[in-house]
Amino acid sequence: MARPIKVNKPRYLIDLNDESHWLYTASPPVTRANGKPSEEMAVFIRPDDSGQKLYAMTDSIMMDTESEEYLMGFHEHRTGYETWFVDSNAMDLYVMGKITRVEPGSFFHLQPYMIHRMYNHGDVKFRGFFQNWSGSDSVPYTQLMEHYQPGLKAKFKETELFRAGGDSFRHEPMDYVRVPNEEVYPVRHPDRPIAKYELEGVTVKLMVGRWECAGVREINYFEFEKGFKAETVDFPAYRELYYVREGEVKFKIFDDEFIARKENLVDIPKYIPHSIEALTKSAMYDMGGMTCWYDFLHDYTTLLKKFPDRAKNPEEIEALRKVNGCQIKSFGF
């Protein structure tokens, strides 16, 4: 008689403020010469095993820089895409020859070879999402170093082997000019989307395009009216990762129901049908971004405007959904 298969229930809901939801700390706090830490980091999601290493997420407290003495050095990453949310206090971002102040509500998206550094004004909650970033590969192994021989990891960071992991540092002085956020391409805010689509009960804002992520994904921001509902197709092809920013959103996955609130992640494996309902006026980011919302919504809103009769045809909408890879089969009130 065959043994029953043991299934471990996925962890769908992740509370960024609950230490029990940490996978591990990425490293012991880095200590400055004055004895104070410069960063404390927790890892919530390890990258998937695809060639694109998607869905990785860390949560840091970047400590007050205090003075130029402790200012992070200019550096660039040879691989990978970083999306960083500043969720408390403020941070000066030095990038592309400019300096700008990034405050809560904004985030910045860095592509490979963007030379950058940051100056923290107070202790900053620094939430990072990654695609194809090689720096995460070595984390479990350098953790072992620090566990069994404290101090060895610091020595390892001085080697060429560490440099080959994806970081190349620059130390040349650079002349940067201070400008508003609008003049710094990597800095994004929901008030300045690349594109915006207003539909029944939801406004969808394209914040990061696929062309900024090697054609793999995009980042969208959803603003829901109370009572908005959406349901996926029976077998959604992509894993999904949502970051709730405001309000309360009820998720139903199989027979499980739970409410996601501000500073919660929702991590849903592929092939699992699910639905959402906005219990209040709410907002959340789609950080997985594998569904091509931009293409689907561009075509859909064109139909609504130019061919309203075709937009009422379920077969036409279903064909549009399939050709664009959209995983939502119904949405609205």
C-alpha positions as CSV (number, residue, x, y, z in Angstrom):
1,M,0.0,0.0,0.0
2,A,1.4,3.4,-1.0
3,R,2.2,5.8,1.7
4,P,0.2,9.1,1.6
5,I,2.2,12.0,0.3
6,K,3.1,14.6,3.0
7,V,2.4,18.1,1.8
8,N,3.8,21.1,3.7
9,K,1.4,24.0,3.6
10,P,3.0,27.1,1.9
11,R,3.5,30.2,3.9
12,Y,1.2,32.6,2.1
13,L,1.1,35.6,4.4
14,I,4.3,37.2,5.6
15,D,4.3,40.0,8.2
16,L,7.5,42.1,7.8
17,N,7.2,43.2,11.4
18,D,7.0,39.7,12.9
19,E,10.4,38.2,13.6
20,S,8.9,34.7,13.5
21,H,8.5,35.2,9.8
22,W,12.2,35.7,9.2
23,L,14.1,32.9,7.4
24,Y,17.3,34.1,8.9
25,T,19.4,37.3,9.4
26,A,21.6,37.8,6.4
27,S,24.6,38.6,8.6
28,P,25.4,39.8,12.1
29,P,25.0,43.6,12.4
30,V,28.0,45.3,10.7
31,T,29.8,47.3,13.3
32,R,31.4,50.7,12.7
33,A,34.6,52.0,14.3
34,N,32.5,53.8,16.9
35,G,30.9,50.4,17.9
36,K,27.5,51.1,16.4
37,P,25.9,48.9,13.7
38,S,25.4,50.2,10.2
39,E,22.8,47.7,9.1
40,E,20.6,44.9,10.4
41,M,19.1,42.6,7.7
42,A,16.5,39.8,7.7
43,V,15.8,37.5,4.8
44,F,12.1,36.7,4.1
45,I,12.2,35.0,0.7
46,R,15.1,33.2,-1.0
47,P,15.3,33.6,-4.8
48,D,13.5,30.9,-6.8
49,D,15.6,28.3,-8.7
50,S,14.8,29.7,-12.2
51,G,17.5,31.3,-14.3
52,Q,16.0,34.7,-13.3
53,K,16.2,34.2,-9.5
54,L,12.9,36.1,-8.9
55,Y,10.9,36.8,-5.8
56,A,13.9,37.3,-3.4
57,M,13.1,39.8,-0.6
58,T,15.0,41.2,2.4
59,D,14.1,43.7,5.1
60,S,16.8,46.0,6.5
61,I,17.3,48.7,9.1
62,M,19.9,51.0,7.6
63,M,21.2,52.9,10.5
64,D,21.6,56.7,10.6
65,T,24.7,57.5,8.6
66,E,25.5,60.3,11.1
67,S,28.5,61.7,9.2
68,E,30.6,61.5,6.0
69,E,32.9,59.1,7.9
70,Y,30.3,56.4,7.7
71,L,28.9,57.1,4.3
72,M,28.6,54.1,2.1
73,G,31.1,54.0,-0.8
74,F,30.2,54.3,-4.4
75,H,29.6,50.9,-5.9
76,E,27.8,49.1,-8.8
77,H,26.5,45.6,-9.3
78,R,27.5,43.7,-12.5
79,T,24.3,41.6,-12.4
80,G,20.8,41.8,-11.0
81,Y,18.0,44.3,-10.5
82,E,17.3,45.9,-7.1
83,T,14.0,47.5,-6.1
84,W,14.2,49.3,-2.7
85,F,11.4,50.8,-0.7
86,V,12.2,53.5,1.8
87,D,9.6,53.0,4.6
88,S,10.8,55.3,7.4
89,N,12.7,58.5,7.8
90,A,14.6,59.4,4.6
91,M,17.6,58.5,2.5
92,D,19.8,60.5,0.0
93,L,20.3,58.4,-3.1
94,Y,23.5,59.2,-5.1
95,V,23.0,57.9,-8.6
96,M,23.7,58.9,-12.3
97,G,25.5,62.0,-11.2
98,K,22.7,63.3,-9.0
99,I,21.6,63.3,-5.4
100,T,17.9,63.2,-4.4
101,R,16.1,62.7,-1.1
102,V,13.9,59.5,-1.1
103,E,11.2,59.5,1.5
104,P,8.5,57.0,2.6
105,G,6.0,56.3,-0.2
106,S,8.8,56.3,-2.8
107,F,11.1,53.5,-4.0
108,F,14.0,53.2,-6.4
109,H,14.8,50.6,-9.0
110,L,18.4,50.0,-9.9
111,Q,19.7,48.2,-12.9
112,P,23.1,46.7,-13.4
113,Y,26.1,49.1,-13.6
114,M,24.2,52.0,-12.0
115,I,26.9,53.4,-9.7
116,H,25.2,54.4,-6.4
117,R,25.5,55.0,-2.7
118,M,23.1,56.1,0.1
119,Y,23.1,58.5,3.0
120,N,20.6,57.6,5.7
121,H,18.8,60.4,7.6
122,G,17.9,58.5,10.8
123,D,17.3,54.7,10.9
124,V,15.7,53.7,7.6
125,K,13.4,50.7,7.0
126,F,14.8,49.5,3.7
127,R,12.8,46.8,1.9
128,G,14.5,45.2,-1.0
129,F,13.2,43.0,-3.8
130,F,15.7,41.3,-6.2
131,Q,15.8,39.8,-9.7
132,N,18.9,37.8,-10.9
133,W,21.1,39.3,-8.2
134,S,24.1,37.1,-7.7
135,G,25.0,38.5,-4.3
136,S,22.3,36.3,-2.6
137,D,24.0,33.1,-3.8
138,S,26.7,33.2,-1.2
139,V,24.6,34.2,1.8
140,P,24.1,30.6,3.3
141,Y,27.7,29.8,3.0
142,T,29.1,33.0,4.5
143,Q,26.6,32.5,7.3
144,L,28.4,29.2,8.0
145,M,31.7,31.0,8.1
146,E,30.5,33.5,10.6
147,H,28.9,30.8,12.8
148,Y,31.9,28.5,13.0
149,Q,34.7,31.1,12.8
150,P,33.6,34.6,13.7
151,G,35.5,37.2,11.7
152,L,36.2,34.9,8.8
153,K,33.5,36.4,6.6
154,A,35.0,39.9,6.9
155,K,38.3,38.5,5.7
156,F,36.6,36.7,2.8
157,K,35.1,40.0,1.7
158,E,38.6,41.2,0.9
159,T,39.2,38.4,-1.6
160,E,38.8,38.4,-5.4
161,L,36.4,35.4,-4.9
162,F,34.0,37.7,-3.1
163,R,34.3,40.4,-5.8
164,A,33.4,37.7,-8.4
165,G,30.1,37.3,-6.7
166,G,28.7,40.3,-8.5
167,D,29.9,43.5,-6.8
168,S,32.5,45.9,-8.1
169,F,33.3,48.9,-5.9
170,R,34.4,52.4,-7.0
171,H,36.2,54.8,-4.8
172,E,36.8,57.8,-7.0
173,P,35.3,61.1,-5.8
174,M,32.4,62.2,-8.0
175,D,30.7,65.5,-8.5
176,Y,27.0,65.1,-7.8
177,V,24.3,67.8,-8.0
178,R,21.1,67.8,-5.8
179,V,17.9,67.6,-7.7
180,P,14.2,66.7,-7.1
181,N,13.0,63.1,-7.4
182,E,11.4,63.8,-10.8
183,E,14.9,64.4,-12.3
184,V,16.3,61.0,-11.1
185,Y,15.1,58.2,-13.4
186,P,15.4,55.3,-10.9
187,V,13.2,56.9,-8.3
188,R,9.5,56.1,-8.5
189,H,6.3,57.2,-6.8
190,P,2.7,56.2,-7.4
191,D,2.0,59.9,-8.3
192,R,4.3,59.5,-11.3
193,P,3.5,56.2,-13.0
194,I,4.8,55.2,-16.4
195,A,1.2,54.4,-17.4
196,K,-2.2,54.5,-15.6
197,Y,-5.4,52.6,-16.3
198,E,-8.7,53.4,-14.5
199,L,-11.1,50.4,-14.5
200,E,-14.1,49.5,-12.5
201,G,-13.1,49.6,-8.8
202,V,-9.3,49.7,-9.5
203,T,-6.6,51.9,-10.9
204,V,-3.6,50.1,-12.2
205,K,-0.3,52.0,-12.4
206,L,2.8,50.7,-14.3
207,M,5.7,51.6,-12.1
208,V,8.6,49.6,-13.6
209,G,8.5,48.3,-17.1
210,R,9.7,44.9,-18.5
211,W,12.3,46.8,-20.5
212,E,13.9,47.8,-17.1
213,C,14.0,44.1,-15.9
214,A,15.6,42.3,-18.9
215,G,12.1,41.7,-20.4
216,V,11.2,39.3,-17.6
217,R,8.8,41.1,-15.3
218,E,7.2,44.5,-14.5
219,I,6.1,46.1,-11.3
220,N,2.5,47.4,-11.0
221,Y,0.6,49.3,-8.3
222,F,-3.0,48.6,-7.7
223,E,-5.4,51.1,-6.0
224,F,-8.6,49.3,-5.0
225,E,-12.0,50.8,-4.0
226,K,-13.8,49.1,-1.2
227,G,-15.6,46.0,-2.5
228,F,-13.4,45.4,-5.5
229,K,-13.0,41.7,-6.3
230,A,-10.7,39.7,-8.7
231,E,-10.4,36.0,-9.4
232,T,-7.6,34.2,-11.2
233,V,-7.9,31.6,-13.9
234,D,-8.0,27.9,-12.7
235,F,-4.3,27.3,-13.1
236,P,-2.3,30.6,-13.0
237,A,1.0,30.0,-14.7
238,Y,3.1,32.2,-12.5
239,R,4.0,32.6,-8.9
240,E,2.8,35.9,-7.5
241,L,4.2,38.2,-4.8
242,Y,2.2,41.1,-3.5
243,Y,3.3,43.9,-1.1
244,V,0.3,45.6,0.6
245,R,0.8,49.2,1.3
246,E,-2.6,50.4,2.5
247,G,-5.9,49.1,3.8
248,E,-7.1,45.5,4.1
249,V,-7.2,42.9,1.3
250,K,-8.8,39.5,1.8
251,F,-7.2,36.6,0.0
252,K,-8.8,33.2,-0.6
253,I,-6.5,30.4,-1.6
254,F,-8.2,27.0,-1.9
255,D,-10.2,26.9,1.4
256,D,-7.9,29.3,3.2
257,E,-8.9,32.9,3.8
258,F,-6.8,35.6,5.4
259,I,-6.5,39.4,5.5
260,A,-3.3,41.1,4.3
261,R,-2.6,44.6,5.7
262,K,0.0,47.3,5.5
263,E,3.6,45.9,5.5
264,N,2.4,42.4,4.7
265,L,3.7,40.3,1.8
266,V,1.5,37.6,0.1
267,D,3.5,34.9,-1.6
268,I,1.3,32.5,-3.8
269,P,2.8,29.5,-5.7
270,K,2.0,29.0,-9.3
271,Y,-0.9,26.9,-10.5
272,I,-3.0,27.7,-7.4
273,P,-6.3,29.5,-8.1
274,H,-7.1,32.4,-5.8
275,S,-9.2,35.5,-5.4
276,I,-9.0,38.9,-3.6
277,E,-11.5,41.3,-2.2
278,A,-10.7,44.8,-0.9
279,L,-12.3,45.1,2.5
280,T,-11.4,48.8,2.6
281,K,-9.9,51.3,0.2
282,S,-6.5,49.6,-0.3
283,A,-3.3,49.6,-2.3
284,M,-0.7,47.0,-3.1
285,Y,2.2,46.3,-5.4
286,D,2.6,43.3,-7.7
287,M,6.3,42.5,-7.1
288,G,6.3,39.2,-9.0
289,G,5.2,41.0,-12.1
290,M,5.3,38.0,-14.5
291,T,1.8,38.7,-15.8
292,C,2.0,41.3,-18.6
293,W,-0.6,43.8,-17.2
294,Y,0.7,46.6,-19.3
295,D,0.1,44.9,-22.6
296,F,-3.3,43.5,-21.6
297,L,-4.6,46.7,-20.2
298,H,-3.3,48.7,-23.1
299,D,-5.3,46.5,-25.5
300,Y,-8.3,46.2,-23.2
301,T,-8.7,50.0,-22.7
302,T,-8.3,50.5,-26.4
303,L,-11.2,48.2,-27.0
304,L,-13.3,50.0,-24.4
305,K,-12.6,53.3,-26.0
306,K,-12.7,52.5,-29.7
307,F,-14.7,49.2,-30.0
308,P,-17.1,49.1,-27.0
309,D,-19.2,46.3,-28.5
310,R,-16.2,44.1,-28.8
311,A,-15.2,44.9,-25.2
312,K,-18.5,43.3,-24.2
313,N,-17.8,40.0,-25.9
314,P,-16.5,37.5,-23.4
315,E,-14.7,35.5,-26.1
316,E,-12.8,38.5,-27.3
317,I,-11.7,39.4,-23.8
318,E,-10.7,35.8,-23.2
319,A,-8.6,35.7,-26.3
320,L,-7.0,39.0,-25.3
321,R,-6.2,37.6,-21.8
322,K,-4.6,34.5,-23.3
323,V,-2.4,36.3,-25.8
324,N,-1.1,38.6,-23.1
325,G,-0.6,36.0,-20.4
326,C,-3.0,37.7,-18.0
327,Q,-4.0,35.4,-15.1
328,I,-7.1,37.3,-14.0
329,K,-10.4,36.0,-15.4
330,S,-12.7,38.4,-13.7
331,F,-12.5,41.7,-11.8
332,G,-14.8,44.5,-10.7
333,F,-17.5,44.9,-8.0
